[in-house]
Every structure is written in C-alpha cells, then in structure tokens.
Amino acid sequence: MRILLLGHGRMGRMVADLAPQYECEIVGIIDPQSPLHSGPLEEDRWRTAVDVAIDFTFPDAVKPNVEMLARLGINGVIKTTG
C-alpha cells in the first residue's frame, strides 16, 4: 500500500517507521515543518501515486485536506491523538 502522510509529527513518524514492516511504502510527506516535506497536497501527481492518505494534522487543517483529497480522488484516514 502506498501511503501519503499529512503531518509528520510523532504519530506520522511512527507510521513512517513501521510502514515497511507491513509491506507499505510512504510515497510522500506533506508537512512544511518536516525536512522530508514532499511539496503541496494540491499536486496532481498524488492521484496515481497514492492508495491512501493518513491525516495527522491539526484540527483546522483537516477540512481543507479532506476537500483536496476528495478532489484528487484519494481515500483518506483521519486520526487524532490526545
């Protein structure tokens, strides 16, 4: 499974670390604060490169992220902690 991570904090990093053990690949990280930031979510390249996006962002970012994922036709999982 090809995963796009939205947010690369503690949980995003944990998913990235564990992904290979579950035969998953992190194809991109959308987080301007991360040194591994892959560019904006709005790019069409994600349409064919991603099976699912996992959103670990802040509450105010979730709605625009979900709207963009829907426009791109990408399935999403929204996860929060705390």
Secondary structure, DSSP 4 states (H G I P E B T S, - for coil): -EEEEE--SHHHHHHHHHGGGGT-EEEEEE-TTSTT----TT-TTHHHH-SEEEE-S-HHHHHHHHHHHHHHT-EEEE----
